[in-house]
Amino acid sequence: MTKRRPKNKKPNGVNLSLGNSLANYREQQRLQFHEAKIKLNSEKINNPIYKKVSNKNIESVTQETDLAEFLAKVELANTDFTAEKGDIRLKSAVYVVPSKIDILSSVELQKRYAERLKIPRRPKKDLWQNAEELISIENKNFLEWRMQLSELQKVIDGVVLTPFERNIEVWRQLWRVVERSDIIIQIVDARNPLLFRSLDLEKYVNECEIGKQNLLLINKIDLLTCEQLNIWRKWMYDNGIEAVFCAYLNILIKNFHLLGVYYFWLSSLHLFELIAFLKKRGHCMHENGSRPLVVGLVGYPNVGKSSTINRILGQKKVSVSSTPGKTRHFQTINIDSELILCDCPGLVMPSFAFSHSEMILNGILSVNHMRDYFGPIALLQSRIPVHHFEKAYSLILPTSKEGMNKTVETQELLTAIAFMRGFMSPSGIPDCSRAARLLIKDVVSGKLKWVAAPPDVDQSCFDGLIYDDDVVEKLEKNGREENSNIDREFFSSSTPAAHIRNMRSLPLDHGQVGMVPKSKKHYNRGKKEKLRRVYADLNI
């Protein structure tokens, strides 16, 4: 068998010149193709036409470092800067659980500065003529809006400004949805509807075009009790807020169908009621069905916009994820020939909050990027009683003489949960940060109830509708008495004794040691018998 010549080896002998010419020609063609490819790629990079063709996903930016925020403002202003070195200063924050006086003072500050809390507007059509002028005006207005919010944060002391969307591309998606839609529905979380509601968005909708309507859809009402829902319903009715309450579960709500309040159960049997309700509201705007009604859904990330659309359609048409920001671009869904739904990406609008810990518990800030975990857990303990943690996570926390009104330190609670779940650090100590993330994720998912009360309702009384201390105290008191009685009976009946191996010839009583007889008999019969069988009569 002859050995094959490798492909990269040049021929020799008579065909040497021919082989060299062929090899050189192939190498020359390869180099020319490589140079042309590099030139083409460089032209694509520098050519603005190819930049417009590239369609990248829009990334939501709600939190930035000081350096990133400064660079973003420089880019929007189209200016240059020079970096100078300076002294480094480390800032450390100390968290204090707010009292009732602090909460009342912050509420007054929120009412005073509510008018300055606005969202960016799109420039009017008479201010620009082409796309370049529109983009420059939008960037200028957006930069001024960010500067106003930063000045507002410096002026107010005692109120924290929530993170807001800092990417102008996401706001452009909102502007397009508002311009196309006839009815703008704000979807808010029922656990804190006023935090997720934007009053300035409703003003902007009314400014865009005469006839556009605003509607508030309160989602996830199955996470509240019936008494809490009735309190919120009464408060909205008294303040003239027209809201639609939606739930995924068929819960029984007494005295809920009153004037100005609509309740729908998002199932296949009741969806036609919601669709008919939307068509009825838009019937006055379009005569003789000239064009279909467009309903835009707007709200914070992860409040249930895409899930609501899937429920209405009866199938999974829009992608849904537990992580906020799954929807990147606005999309339209045709329900029928008379109704079109327009889904807007999740948008974090500026709002007021008491602290960063409250924003974490409400799901506005990400749990995975949390650094200080003592603040949110301390705020959580101020409203949830200790016995509920014991019942929810099967814990046995240190008891106190106060009974059910006992207080437990944050470190003790997190350490107990870390031991129960096996959250240990590499050094062998309980991982309290992981236990804190577990608690916060349970709050966001609804396992731990964290529901805000209306402005004129006491928060402690509102929380008492969930955590009834009297009933639980009686049950646990009876349980402790029964356990103590069982322990007392068990330990009082037992007497100390020594177990020795019994011999047939010398029957020994339990707890007595006898004299071994002088005999050559070894008495080995039954030597390997298990002691639990020998002393079976002592078992209880």
N, C-alpha and C positions, 0 to 999 in steps of 0.2 A: 504493500500500500504506500503510495507516494505521499509525501508531506505537503500540505497545502501552503502556499505562500501567503503571508499576511497581507491584508489590503493596504496597509500604510507603507509597505516596503516597495521601493521602486524597482522596476525590472532591470535586468542586466543583459549583456551580450549584444545581439543584433538589434533588439528592440529598445536599447537604452535611450536613444535620442527621441524616439516616438513617445516612450513612457514619460520622459522628462517634460516634454511639451504638453502632454495631457495633464500631468500633475500641476504644472504651472498655470495652465488655463483654469483648472478647477479652483485653485487657490485664489486667483485673481477675481473670479466670479463671486467667490464667498466674501472677499474683502469689500467688493463693490456693493453687494447686497447689505452687508453690515453697516457701511457708511451711509447708504441711502436710508436705512431704517432709523439710524440715530438722527439724521437730519430731519426726517419726517416727524419724529417724536418731539424734537425741539421746536419745530414750527407749530405743532399742536399745543404745546405748553404756552407759547407766547401769543398765539392767535386767540382773540377774545371770542371768536365764533365757537370754538370747541369748548370754551368755558361755559357758555350758555347751554350747550347740548348736555353736559354732564349734569345728572339729576341725583343729588345726594340727599339722604334722609336728613330731616331737620332735627337737630339735637336741642333739647330743652335745657336752658341754663337758668337755674333759680338761685344758686349760691355761688359766690366768687370770693376769692381772696382779695386783699387790698391791692396787691400787685396786678392781678388779673382784671379787676374792676378799673384800675387806672389805665391799663393798656387798652381795654375796650373803649373807654371814653376818648382816648387819643385817636384810636382808629376811626371812631364815628366823627370826630371833629376834623379829621384829615390834617393833623398837625404832627410836629416832630418834637423831641425832647432830648435832654442830655442828662445822663445819670450821674449823680454825685454821691460819694461815700459819706456815711454818717455813723453816729453811735447807735448801737443796737439796744433796744429796750424790750424786755419781756413783760407782757401783761398777763396777770392771773385774775380770774373772776371768782368771786365768792357767791354761792347761791343761798338765798334765804326764801323759805316758803312764804308766799304773800298772805297777809291777814285780811280780814274783812274790810278794814279801813283802807288798806292799799287797793283792794279790788274796787271799792266804791269810788275812790279818787281817780283810778285809771279809767273807769267808765265815764266819769265826767269829762276827762281829757279827751276821750274818744269822741264824745258828742261835740266837743268844742272844735276839734280839728277834722271832723268828718268831711267837710266841704273841700278840704285841700287834698283829700285822698282820691285821686283821679286815675283813669287809665289813658293811655295814649290814643289820640285820634288820628285818623287818616286825613291828609290834606284834601281840601275841597277841590273840585274839578276845575274851577276857574283860576286856580293858582299855578297850574302847570300845563304844559302843552305837549311834552314828549316824555318818554320813559326816564331819560336821564335827569330831567328836572324833578320828576316825581320822586326818584330815589334820593336825590340830594335833599329835598325838602323833608322827606320822611326821616332821614338820618338826623337832620338838624332838629326837628321837633322831638324825636325820640331822645336825643342827647339832653335837650332842655328838660324833658319830663324826668329823666333820671337825676338830673341835678336838683330839681325841685323836691324829689323824694328824699334825697340825701340831706338837703337842708331841713326838711321837715323832721327827719330823725334826730338831727342835732338840736332842734328847738325844743322838742318834747322830751321831758324827763319823767319817767315812770311808766311809759308805754313803749312797747317794742313793735317795730314795723316788721311784719311777716316777710319772708322771702318772696320775691315776685319774679316774673319771667323777664329775663334780661336779653333774650334773643329776639331781635326785631322780626325775624322770619316767622316766628310763631304768632306774633301779633298780626302779621299780614294775613295769616290764615283766618284769624278771628274777624278781621275787617271784611274779608271776602264772604264769610258765612253770614255776617250781619247784612251786607248789601244784597245777598241773594234771597234771604229768608223773609217770610211774611210774619211769622211768629217766632220769637226767640224764647226758648225754654231754658232757664237756669236750673240745672240739676244739683241739688245740695244734699248733704248728709243730714239725716234727721237728728243725729246726736248733737249737732251744733249748727243749725241752719243759718244763723246770723253771721257766723264766721266765714262760711263759704258763699254767702250772698254778696254780690257787688251792686250797690245802689247806683254807682256812676255808670255801670254798664247799661242799666235801664235808661238812664238819661241819654246816653250815647245812641241807643236804639231809637229813642223818640226824636233825637236831633237829625238822624240820617234821612228819614222819610216820614211823612205824615201817613198814619194808618198802620204802621208796624206795632205789633202788640208784644207785651212782656208777660211771661208766665213763670211761676215758681213751682218746680216739681220736687217734692220732698221724698227722697228715696231712703230705703233701708229702715222703714218704720217698724219692722218686725223686731228690731233690737231694743225697742222701748216698750214699757208697759202701757196698758190701756189708760191708766190714770195720767201718765205723763203725756200721752198723745192728746188726751182731752184738754190738758192744760195748754199745750202748744196750739191746739186748734182754737181755743177760746181767745188766746192772746192775738193770734193772727186775724181772727174775725173782728176783734175790737179795734185793731190798728188798720183795718181796711186792706189787708194783704190777701190777694186771691191766690190760693195755693192748691196744688193737686198732690194728694198723698198716695203713694204707690208702695206696694209690698209684694214680695215674691211668695209669701206664705199666706194661707187663708186664715187670718186671725180675726177673732170676734171683737168688734169695737162697739161699745154701747153709746148711744146718743151722738153718733159721729156725723150722720147725714143731716147737716144743717145748712142754712143759706150761706153761700160763699165758700163752702168747703166741699171738695170733691175727693172721693176715695175710690181707687181702682185696685183690683187684685190682678197682677200681671200673670195670668194663666191663659191657656187656650180658650177657656170658656168666657172670659171677661175682657179679652183684648178688644173686641169689636166696640165695647163701650168707650174705651179711651180713643180709638180711631174716630168714632162718631162724634165724640166731644171736640176733638181738634178740628174736624171738618165743619162743625157747627160754628165754632169761633171764627173761622176764616171765611164763612159763607158771605158775610157782609162786605168783604173786600173784593170778591170776584163775582161778577154777574154772569149768569148763564154758562159757567164753567169755561171761561175764556182761556185760562191756563191753570195748571195744577197748583195746589197750595204747597208751599215750601216751609217746612218747620225746621229750624236750626236748634241743635242741642249743644249747649255750652256749659262748662263747669270745670271744677278742679280735676286734676288727675285722680283716677281710681275712685270716683264717686258713683260710677255705674252708668255712664253714657252708652258705651258700646253694649253692655249687658241689657240695657233697656231696649235698644234697637233689636237685638237678637230675640228678646222676648216678644216684641211686637211682630217680628217677621215669623216667629215660630221655628226658626232654624238659625244655625250659626253662620251669619253672613259677614260679621265684623269680628276681627280677631280680638280676643280678650285675654288679659294677663293680670296676675296679682301685683306686678310691679307697675308703678305709675309711668305714664308716658308711652304706652303701647301704640296709640294712634299718632302718626307723624304728620299726615296731611288730611285736610278735610275731604270728605267723600260723601257722595249722594247715593241714596238708596230709594228706589221706587217701590212704594207700598202698593199703589194701584194707579189708575189713570187720574185720580183726583188728589193724591197726597204723595209728597216726596219728603223724605227725612234727610237732613244734612248734618253729618257728624263732624264736630270740630275737635281738633286735638286738645288734650287736657291743658288748661292754662291756669297758672298760679297768679292770681291777681293780688295787688297790694291790699293789705288789711291790717288791723290793729290786733295785738295780742298782749297778754300780761307778761309772758316770758317765753324763752326758747323751749323750756320744758313743756309748756302747754302746747306749743306747735308740734313737738315730737309726739305727745300723746294723742293729738288730733290727726296724726298721719300726714302733716304738711311737710315736715322734715324727715329725711331718711333715717331709719334706725341703724343701718349698717355704718353710717358715717358719724355716729354719735361718739363724743369723747367723754363728756361728763355724764355719768349714769346715775349719780346720787340725786341730782336735782329732779329729774322726772319721777323717780321712784318715791322720793319724799313727798312730792306733790300728789302722787297717786295714793299714798298712805293717808294723806290728810282728808281724803273723801271716802275711801273704802275701808270699812272696819276690818280688824285683824282676823276675826273669826271667818270672814269670807275667804281670806287667803288660805287659812287652815283647811277649809272645806274644799276649795277648788284644787289645791295642790297636795292634799293629804299630808299636812304638816302638823307637827306638835311644837308650837312655839312656847317660850317661857311664860308661865302663868304668873298672875299678880293678884293682889287682894281686891283690886277693883272689879274683878269679874270680867264681863264682856267689854268694858270700857278700857281695857288694858292697852298700853302703847308698847310697840316693839320698835327697836332701832332699825334703821334701814340696813345696816350691815348684818344684823342678826337675821332679818328676813331673807336677804339675798344669799347668805351663807347656808341657811336651811334649805332653800330651793336648790342651790348648787349641789349640796350633799345628796338630796333626794334624786336629782336627775343625773348625777355623776359628772357634773361639770367641774373638772379639776384642771389646774394649770400644770405646766411641766415641772414646776417646783414642788408640787404635791399639796398646794393649798386650794381652797374653793375658788372657782372662777366667777366672781360676782358680776363682772361685766356681761358675761354670757347669760347669767340668770336674769339680769336687768333687761337685756334684749328680748328674752323670752316673755317677760311680763308685758313689755311694751307691744310686742307683736300680738299678744292675746288681747290687749286693749283695742288695737286697730281692727282685729278680726271680729271683735264683739264678745269674746269669752268673758272678759272683765268689763262690766258696764261703766262707761265714762260718758255721761249724758249731761249736757249743759242745760240750765234752767232759763226760762225767759227773764228779761231784765227786771221785772217787778216781782219775781218769786224768789224766796229764800232758797239758796242752793242746798243747804243742809236738809231742809224739809223735802226738797225735791229728790234728793238722794235717798231719803228715808222710804220713799215708795218702792225702791229696789231692795234695799237692805233693811228688812224689818228686824230690829234688834230684839224686841220683846219675845217674838215667837222663837227665834233661834236661841235666845238665852234660856228659855224654859226647856227646850228640847235638849240642849247640851247640859243643862243642870241635871235633868233626869238621867241622862246618859252617864254623867260623872258619878252620881249616887249609885246607880246599878253596878258600875265597874268597881267602885270601892267596896260594895257589899260582897261581890264575888271574890275579890282579892282577900277580904277579911275571912270569909268562910274557908277558903282554900288553905291559907297559911295557918289558921288556928287549929285545924284538924290534924296537921302533920306534926309528928314528934321526931326528935333526932334519934337515929339508930345507926348501928354499924352493920354492914352486910358482910357476913362470913360464909364460907363454903360449908354446907351442911353434910353430915355423914350419917349413913343409915343406922349404924349401931348406936350412935349417940345423938338422939334427937335433941337439937338445941333450939331454944326459943329465939325469936327475933330480938337481936340486941344483946344477947348473953354469950359469953365465952366459957366453954366447958373444959374439963381436964381430958387430955388425950390418954386413953388406956394403954397399959403396957402390953402390947401384943405385936406379933410379927405380921399381922394382916395389914396390908397397905390401904385398904378401903378406897381403891381406885375406881370403883364402879360409879359411873356417872360423872367422872372428872371433867369431861369435855362438854358437859351440858351447859347451855347458855344460862346466864344468871337471870335474864328476863323471863325465862320459863320457870326457873326454880322459885323466883319471888313474884310469880304472877298474881298471887293474892294481894300483894301490896299496891298493885296498880289501881288508880282511881278511875 
